[in-house]
Amino acid sequence: MAIGGATNAEIARTLFVSVKTVEAKLSRIYRKVGVRSRRQLALKLGNSSDSDGVVDIAAG
């Protein structure tokens, strides 16, 4: 959802979690993948997303 353009608030509403949870999870994902921004994340993982915008991190 993040690389699809959804805001943290939109992601939080969709997943029924807080915005702080989304921020924390994205920070961990950025660190794990080795990027510093949503744009870099999209460039690095963009080809791993399926049609519903869900990214399979393991597909790496």
PDB file of N, CA, C and O in Angstrom:
ATOM      1  N   MET A   1       0.820  -1.193   0.000  1.00  0.00           N
ATOM      2  CA  MET A   1       0.000   0.000   0.000  1.00  0.00           C
ATOM      3  C   MET A   1       0.864   1.258   0.000  1.00  0.00           C
ATOM      4  O   MET A   1       0.525   2.258  -0.633  1.00  0.00           O
ATOM      5  N   ALA A   2       1.985   1.195   0.719  1.00  0.00           N
ATOM      6  CA  ALA A   2       2.856   2.362   0.816  1.00  0.00           C
ATOM      7  C   ALA A   2       3.439   2.730  -0.544  1.00  0.00           C
ATOM      8  O   ALA A   2       3.480   3.904  -0.913  1.00  0.00           O
ATOM      9  N   ILE A   3       3.890   1.723  -1.285  1.00  0.00           N
ATOM     10  CA  ILE A   3       4.471   2.041  -2.590  1.00  0.00           C
ATOM     11  C   ILE A   3       3.395   2.322  -3.634  1.00  0.00           C
ATOM     12  O   ILE A   3       3.685   2.822  -4.721  1.00  0.00           O
ATOM     13  N   GLY A   4       2.161   1.997  -3.294  1.00  0.00           N
ATOM     14  CA  GLY A   4       1.043   2.295  -4.184  1.00  0.00           C
ATOM     15  C   GLY A   4       0.524   3.711  -4.029  1.00  0.00           C
ATOM     16  O   GLY A   4      -0.369   4.129  -4.766  1.00  0.00           O
ATOM     17  N   GLY A   5       1.080   4.465  -3.066  1.00  0.00           N
ATOM     18  CA  GLY A   5       0.704   5.856  -2.904  1.00  0.00           C
ATOM     19  C   GLY A   5      -0.202   6.149  -1.722  1.00  0.00           C
ATOM     20  O   GLY A   5      -0.577   7.301  -1.505  1.00  0.00           O
ATOM     21  N   ALA A   6      -0.563   5.123  -0.950  1.00  0.00           N
ATOM     22  CA  ALA A   6      -1.429   5.350   0.214  1.00  0.00           C
ATOM     23  C   ALA A   6      -0.655   6.095   1.307  1.00  0.00           C
ATOM     24  O   ALA A   6       0.533   5.848   1.519  1.00  0.00           O
ATOM     25  N   THR A   7      -1.332   6.993   1.982  1.00  0.00           N
ATOM     26  CA  THR A   7      -0.714   7.700   3.099  1.00  0.00           C
ATOM     27  C   THR A   7      -0.680   6.786   4.321  1.00  0.00           C
ATOM     28  O   THR A   7      -1.355   5.758   4.358  1.00  0.00           O
ATOM     29  N   ASN A   8       0.110   7.170   5.313  1.00  0.00           N
ATOM     30  CA  ASN A   8       0.161   6.387   6.544  1.00  0.00           C
ATOM     31  C   ASN A   8      -1.221   6.306   7.192  1.00  0.00           C
ATOM     32  O   ASN A   8      -1.599   5.260   7.720  1.00  0.00           O
ATOM     33  N   ALA A   9      -1.959   7.386   7.152  1.00  0.00           N
ATOM     34  CA  ALA A   9      -3.302   7.400   7.737  1.00  0.00           C
ATOM     35  C   ALA A   9      -4.235   6.455   6.980  1.00  0.00           C
ATOM     36  O   ALA A   9      -5.029   5.749   7.601  1.00  0.00           O
ATOM     37  N   GLU A  10      -4.150   6.433   5.661  1.00  0.00           N
ATOM     38  CA  GLU A  10      -4.981   5.529   4.868  1.00  0.00           C
ATOM     39  C   GLU A  10      -4.633   4.066   5.158  1.00  0.00           C
ATOM     40  O   GLU A  10      -5.519   3.221   5.289  1.00  0.00           O
ATOM     41  N   ILE A  11      -3.346   3.784   5.255  1.00  0.00           N
ATOM     42  CA  ILE A  11      -2.909   2.423   5.574  1.00  0.00           C
ATOM     43  C   ILE A  11      -3.430   2.022   6.945  1.00  0.00           C
ATOM     44  O   ILE A  11      -3.937   0.914   7.125  1.00  0.00           O
ATOM     45  N   ALA A  12      -3.304   2.923   7.911  1.00  0.00           N
ATOM     46  CA  ALA A  12      -3.754   2.633   9.280  1.00  0.00           C
ATOM     47  C   ALA A  12      -5.252   2.329   9.309  1.00  0.00           C
ATOM     48  O   ALA A  12      -5.675   1.367   9.949  1.00  0.00           O
ATOM     49  N   ARG A  13      -6.051   3.137   8.624  1.00  0.00           N
ATOM     50  CA  ARG A  13      -7.500   2.899   8.587  1.00  0.00           C
ATOM     51  C   ARG A  13      -7.823   1.552   7.949  1.00  0.00           C
ATOM     52  O   ARG A  13      -8.679   0.817   8.442  1.00  0.00           O
ATOM     53  N   THR A  14      -7.142   1.230   6.858  1.00  0.00           N
ATOM     54  CA  THR A  14      -7.390  -0.030   6.156  1.00  0.00           C
ATOM     55  C   THR A  14      -7.046  -1.237   7.010  1.00  0.00           C
ATOM     56  O   THR A  14      -7.761  -2.239   6.995  1.00  0.00           O
ATOM     57  N   LEU A  15      -5.946  -1.142   7.758  1.00  0.00           N
ATOM     58  CA  LEU A  15      -5.468  -2.274   8.555  1.00  0.00           C
ATOM     59  C   LEU A  15      -5.973  -2.258   9.995  1.00  0.00           C
ATOM     60  O   LEU A  15      -5.665  -3.161  10.772  1.00  0.00           O
ATOM     61  N   PHE A  16      -6.750  -1.229  10.353  1.00  0.00           N
ATOM     62  CA  PHE A  16      -7.293  -1.090  11.709  1.00  0.00           C
ATOM     63  C   PHE A  16      -6.185  -1.038  12.760  1.00  0.00           C
ATOM     64  O   PHE A  16      -6.259  -1.705  13.793  1.00  0.00           O
ATOM     65  N   VAL A  17      -5.151  -0.231  12.478  1.00  0.00           N
ATOM     66  CA  VAL A  17      -4.060   0.000  13.424  1.00  0.00           C
ATOM     67  C   VAL A  17      -3.838   1.502  13.520  1.00  0.00           C
ATOM     68  O   VAL A  17      -4.449   2.271  12.779  1.00  0.00           O
ATOM     69  N   SER A  18      -2.971   1.920  14.425  1.00  0.00           N
ATOM     70  CA  SER A  18      -2.696   3.351  14.566  1.00  0.00           C
ATOM     71  C   SER A  18      -1.681   3.809  13.523  1.00  0.00           C
ATOM     72  O   SER A  18      -0.940   3.005  12.958  1.00  0.00           O
ATOM     73  N   VAL A  19      -1.664   5.106  13.284  1.00  0.00           N
ATOM     74  CA  VAL A  19      -0.694   5.694  12.370  1.00  0.00           C
ATOM     75  C   VAL A  19       0.720   5.449  12.899  1.00  0.00           C
ATOM     76  O   VAL A  19       1.641   5.199  12.121  1.00  0.00           O
ATOM     77  N   LYS A  20       0.890   5.521  14.212  1.00  0.00           N
ATOM     78  CA  LYS A  20       2.207   5.260  14.818  1.00  0.00           C
ATOM     79  C   LYS A  20       2.683   3.846  14.505  1.00  0.00           C
ATOM     80  O   LYS A  20       3.875   3.634  14.279  1.00  0.00           O
ATOM     81  N   THR A  21       1.778   2.884  14.489  1.00  0.00           N
ATOM     82  CA  THR A  21       2.136   1.503  14.152  1.00  0.00           C
ATOM     83  C   THR A  21       2.616   1.422  12.711  1.00  0.00           C
ATOM     84  O   THR A  21       3.615   0.764  12.419  1.00  0.00           O
ATOM     85  N   VAL A  22       1.911   2.082  11.821  1.00  0.00           N
ATOM     86  CA  VAL A  22       2.305   2.093  10.409  1.00  0.00           C
ATOM     87  C   VAL A  22       3.683   2.723  10.262  1.00  0.00           C
ATOM     88  O   VAL A  22       4.536   2.191   9.551  1.00  0.00           O
ATOM     89  N   GLU A  23       3.907   3.853  10.928  1.00  0.00           N
ATOM     90  CA  GLU A  23       5.206   4.524  10.855  1.00  0.00           C
ATOM     91  C   GLU A  23       6.327   3.616  11.352  1.00  0.00           C
ATOM     92  O   GLU A  23       7.389   3.535  10.734  1.00  0.00           O
ATOM     93  N   ALA A  24       6.088   2.941  12.462  1.00  0.00           N
ATOM     94  CA  ALA A  24       7.104   2.051  13.041  1.00  0.00           C
ATOM     95  C   ALA A  24       7.393   0.884  12.099  1.00  0.00           C
ATOM     96  O   ALA A  24       8.554   0.541  11.874  1.00  0.00           O
ATOM     97  N   LYS A  25       6.360   0.283  11.559  1.00  0.00           N
ATOM     98  CA  LYS A  25       6.552  -0.855  10.647  1.00  0.00           C
ATOM     99  C   LYS A  25       7.283  -0.425   9.379  1.00  0.00           C
ATOM    100  O   LYS A  25       8.174  -1.129   8.902  1.00  0.00           O
ATOM    101  N   LEU A  26       6.907   0.731   8.835  1.00  0.00           N
ATOM    102  CA  LEU A  26       7.592   1.209   7.635  1.00  0.00           C
ATOM    103  C   LEU A  26       9.066   1.493   7.922  1.00  0.00           C
ATOM    104  O   LEU A  26       9.928   1.196   7.095  1.00  0.00           O
ATOM    105  N   SER A  27       9.355   2.064   9.085  1.00  0.00           N
ATOM    106  CA  SER A  27      10.750   2.322   9.454  1.00  0.00           C
ATOM    107  C   SER A  27      11.548   1.032   9.501  1.00  0.00           C
ATOM    108  O   SER A  27      12.683   0.979   9.026  1.00  0.00           O
ATOM    109  N   ARG A  28      10.958  -0.003  10.070  1.00  0.00           N
ATOM    110  CA  ARG A  28      11.642  -1.309  10.131  1.00  0.00           C
ATOM    111  C   ARG A  28      11.836  -1.900   8.740  1.00  0.00           C
ATOM    112  O   ARG A  28      12.878  -2.484   8.444  1.00  0.00           O
ATOM    113  N   ILE A  29      10.827  -1.743   7.892  1.00  0.00           N
ATOM    114  CA  ILE A  29      10.935  -2.245   6.517  1.00  0.00           C
ATOM    115  C   ILE A  29      12.033  -1.494   5.775  1.00  0.00           C
ATOM    116  O   ILE A  29      12.847  -2.105   5.083  1.00  0.00           O
ATOM    117  N   TYR A  30      12.060  -0.159   5.918  1.00  0.00           N
ATOM    118  CA  TYR A  30      13.101   0.636   5.260  1.00  0.00           C
ATOM    119  C   TYR A  30      14.482   0.142   5.673  1.00  0.00           C
ATOM    120  O   TYR A  30      15.363  -0.042   4.834  1.00  0.00           O
ATOM    121  N   ARG A  31      14.659  -0.070   6.971  1.00  0.00           N
ATOM    122  CA  ARG A  31      15.947  -0.519   7.496  1.00  0.00           C
ATOM    123  C   ARG A  31      16.304  -1.902   6.934  1.00  0.00           C
ATOM    124  O   ARG A  31      17.442  -2.134   6.525  1.00  0.00           O
ATOM    125  N   LYS A  32      15.340  -2.803   6.917  1.00  0.00           N
ATOM    126  CA  LYS A  32      15.578  -4.167   6.446  1.00  0.00           C
ATOM    127  C   LYS A  32      15.937  -4.183   4.959  1.00  0.00           C
ATOM    128  O   LYS A  32      16.827  -4.922   4.540  1.00  0.00           O
ATOM    129  N   VAL A  33      15.251  -3.376   4.178  1.00  0.00           N
ATOM    130  CA  VAL A  33      15.449  -3.358   2.734  1.00  0.00           C
ATOM    131  C   VAL A  33      16.628  -2.475   2.330  1.00  0.00           C
ATOM    132  O   VAL A  33      17.151  -2.598   1.222  1.00  0.00           O
ATOM    133  N   GLY A  34      17.043  -1.586   3.229  1.00  0.00           N
ATOM    134  CA  GLY A  34      18.182  -0.723   2.944  1.00  0.00           C
ATOM    135  C   GLY A  34      17.844   0.526   2.161  1.00  0.00           C
ATOM    136  O   GLY A  34      18.616   0.962   1.306  1.00  0.00           O
ATOM    137  N   VAL A  35      16.676   1.106   2.456  1.00  0.00           N
ATOM    138  CA  VAL A  35      16.264   2.345   1.796  1.00  0.00           C
ATOM    139  C   VAL A  35      15.957   3.398   2.853  1.00  0.00           C
ATOM    140  O   VAL A  35      15.861   3.089   4.041  1.00  0.00           O
ATOM    141  N   ARG A  36      15.803   4.640   2.412  1.00  0.00           N
ATOM    142  CA  ARG A  36      15.551   5.730   3.350  1.00  0.00           C
ATOM    143  C   ARG A  36      14.252   6.474   3.089  1.00  0.00           C
ATOM    144  O   ARG A  36      13.893   7.381   3.841  1.00  0.00           O
ATOM    145  N   SER A  37      13.549   6.100   2.034  1.00  0.00           N
ATOM    146  CA  SER A  37      12.306   6.808   1.727  1.00  0.00           C
ATOM    147  C   SER A  37      11.308   5.884   1.039  1.00  0.00           C
ATOM    148  O   SER A  37      11.656   4.807   0.556  1.00  0.00           O
ATOM    149  N   ARG A  38      10.075   6.332   1.010  1.00  0.00           N
ATOM    150  CA  ARG A  38       9.000   5.598   0.341  1.00  0.00           C
ATOM    151  C   ARG A  38       9.302   5.474  -1.153  1.00  0.00           C
ATOM    152  O   ARG A  38       9.012   4.450  -1.771  1.00  0.00           O
ATOM    153  N   ARG A  39       9.881   6.518  -1.718  1.00  0.00           N
ATOM    154  CA  ARG A  39      10.224   6.502  -3.143  1.00  0.00           C
ATOM    155  C   ARG A  39      11.270   5.436  -3.430  1.00  0.00           C
ATOM    156  O   ARG A  39      11.141   4.676  -4.389  1.00  0.00           O
ATOM    157  N   GLN A  40      12.308   5.380  -2.598  1.00  0.00           N
ATOM    158  CA  GLN A  40      13.337   4.357  -2.777  1.00  0.00           C
ATOM    159  C   GLN A  40      12.750   2.957  -2.590  1.00  0.00           C
ATOM    160  O   GLN A  40      13.117   2.022  -3.302  1.00  0.00           O
ATOM    161  N   LEU A  41      11.852   2.825  -1.642  1.00  0.00           N
ATOM    162  CA  LEU A  41      11.181   1.542  -1.415  1.00  0.00           C
ATOM    163  C   LEU A  41      10.419   1.118  -2.665  1.00  0.00           C
ATOM    164  O   LEU A  41      10.481  -0.041  -3.075  1.00  0.00           O
ATOM    165  N   ALA A  42       9.703   2.056  -3.262  1.00  0.00           N
ATOM    166  CA  ALA A  42       8.939   1.761  -4.470  1.00  0.00           C
ATOM    167  C   ALA A  42       9.867   1.350  -5.609  1.00  0.00           C
ATOM    168  O   ALA A  42       9.561   0.421  -6.356  1.00  0.00           O
ATOM    169  N   LEU A  43      10.989   2.033  -5.743  1.00  0.00           N
ATOM    170  CA  LEU A  43      11.930   1.693  -6.806  1.00  0.00           C
ATOM    171  C   LEU A  43      12.543   0.312  -6.588  1.00  0.00           C
ATOM    172  O   LEU A  43      12.729  -0.454  -7.534  1.00  0.00           O
ATOM    173  N   LYS A  44      12.851   0.010  -5.343  1.00  0.00           N
ATOM    174  CA  LYS A  44      13.496  -1.265  -5.038  1.00  0.00           C
ATOM    175  C   LYS A  44      12.527  -2.439  -5.104  1.00  0.00           C
ATOM    176  O   LYS A  44      12.894  -3.511  -5.586  1.00  0.00           O
ATOM    177  N   LEU A  45      11.295  -2.257  -4.628  1.00  0.00           N
ATOM    178  CA  LEU A  45      10.341  -3.352  -4.550  1.00  0.00           C
ATOM    179  C   LEU A  45       9.189  -3.243  -5.537  1.00  0.00           C
ATOM    180  O   LEU A  45       8.334  -4.128  -5.593  1.00  0.00           O
ATOM    181  N   GLY A  46       9.158  -2.191  -6.298  1.00  0.00           N
ATOM    182  CA  GLY A  46       8.036  -1.947  -7.195  1.00  0.00           C
ATOM    183  C   GLY A  46       7.708  -3.098  -8.108  1.00  0.00           C
ATOM    184  O   GLY A  46       6.537  -3.336  -8.403  1.00  0.00           O
ATOM    185  N   ASN A  47       8.714  -3.821  -8.565  1.00  0.00           N
ATOM    186  CA  ASN A  47       8.456  -4.928  -9.465  1.00  0.00           C
ATOM    187  C   ASN A  47       7.963  -6.163  -8.730  1.00  0.00           C
ATOM    188  O   ASN A  47       7.612  -7.152  -9.373  1.00  0.00           O
ATOM    189  N   SER A  48       7.925  -6.137  -7.381  1.00  0.00           N
ATOM    190  CA  SER A  48       7.469  -7.288  -6.602  1.00  0.00           C
ATOM    191  C   SER A  48       6.014  -7.156  -6.169  1.00  0.00           C
ATOM    192  O   SER A  48       5.500  -8.033  -5.475  1.00  0.00           O
ATOM    193  N   SER A  49       5.341  -6.079  -6.564  1.00  0.00           N
ATOM    194  CA  SER A  49       3.957  -5.897  -6.115  1.00  0.00           C
ATOM    195  C   SER A  49       3.010  -6.618  -7.051  1.00  0.00           C
ATOM    196  O   SER A  49       3.226  -6.674  -8.262  1.00  0.00           O
ATOM    197  N   ASP A  50       1.945  -7.174  -6.463  1.00  0.00           N
ATOM    198  CA  ASP A  50       0.941  -7.798  -7.298  1.00  0.00           C
ATOM    199  C   ASP A  50      -0.178  -6.820  -7.551  1.00  0.00           C
ATOM    200  O   ASP A  50      -0.124  -5.682  -7.084  1.00  0.00           O
ATOM    201  N   SER A  51      -1.185  -7.236  -8.275  1.00  0.00           N
ATOM    202  CA  SER A  51      -2.204  -6.326  -8.770  1.00  0.00           C
ATOM    203  C   SER A  51      -2.980  -5.601  -7.682  1.00  0.00           C
ATOM    204  O   SER A  51      -3.531  -4.533  -7.949  1.00  0.00           O
ATOM    205  N   ASP A  52      -3.047  -6.138  -6.466  1.00  0.00           N
ATOM    206  CA  ASP A  52      -3.802  -5.462  -5.419  1.00  0.00           C
ATOM    207  C   ASP A  52      -2.941  -4.511  -4.582  1.00  0.00           C
ATOM    208  O   ASP A  52      -3.406  -3.982  -3.572  1.00  0.00           O
ATOM    209  N   GLY A  53      -1.681  -4.290  -5.000  1.00  0.00           N
ATOM    210  CA  GLY A  53      -0.824  -3.333  -4.313  1.00  0.00           C
ATOM    211  C   GLY A  53      -0.105  -3.899  -3.107  1.00  0.00           C
ATOM    212  O   GLY A  53       0.578  -3.156  -2.402  1.00  0.00           O
ATOM    213  N   VAL A  54      -0.234  -5.189  -2.846  1.00  0.00           N
ATOM    214  CA  VAL A  54       0.435  -5.809  -1.717  1.00  0.00           C
ATOM    215  C   VAL A  54       1.813  -6.267  -2.168  1.00  0.00           C
ATOM    216  O   VAL A  54       1.961  -6.901  -3.213  1.00  0.00           O
ATOM    217  N   VAL A  55       2.818  -5.937  -1.365  1.00  0.00           N
ATOM    218  CA  VAL A  55       4.184  -6.299  -1.696  1.00  0.00           C
ATOM    219  C   VAL A  55       4.597  -7.513  -0.890  1.00  0.00           C
ATOM    220  O   VAL A  55       4.395  -7.564   0.324  1.00  0.00           O
ATOM    221  N   ASP A  56       5.174  -8.491  -1.569  1.00  0.00           N
ATOM    222  CA  ASP A  56       5.707  -9.665  -0.900  1.00  0.00           C
ATOM    223  C   ASP A  56       7.176  -9.400  -0.629  1.00  0.00           C
ATOM    224  O   ASP A  56       8.008  -9.556  -1.522  1.00  0.00           O
ATOM    225  N   ILE A  57       7.507  -9.003   0.590  1.00  0.00           N
ATOM    226  CA  ILE A  57       8.876  -8.668   0.963  1.00  0.00           C
ATOM    227  C   ILE A  57       9.816  -9.848   0.692  1.00  0.00           C
ATOM    228  O   ILE A  57      10.961  -9.644   0.288  1.00  0.00           O
ATOM    229  N   ALA A  58       9.346 -11.062   0.909  1.00  0.00           N
ATOM    230  CA  ALA A  58      10.178 -12.250   0.708  1.00  0.00           C
ATOM    231  C   ALA A  58      10.539 -12.444  -0.759  1.00  0.00           C
ATOM    232  O   ALA A  58      11.541 -13.089  -1.068  1.00  0.00           O
ATOM    233  N   ALA A  59       9.737 -11.896  -1.661  1.00  0.00           N
ATOM    234  CA  ALA A  59       9.999 -12.071  -3.088  1.00  0.00           C
ATOM    235  C   ALA A  59      11.258 -11.325  -3.505  1.00  0.00           C
ATOM    236  O   ALA A  59      11.903 -11.663  -4.498  1.00  0.00           O
ATOM    237  N   GLY A  60      11.601 -10.270  -2.700  1.00  0.00           N
ATOM    238  CA  GLY A  60      12.795  -9.472  -2.829  1.00  0.00           C
ATOM    239  C   GLY A  60      13.408  -9.434  -4.118  1.00  0.00           C
ATOM    240  O   GLY A  60      14.430  -8.772  -4.297  1.00  0.00           O
TER     241      GLY A  60
END
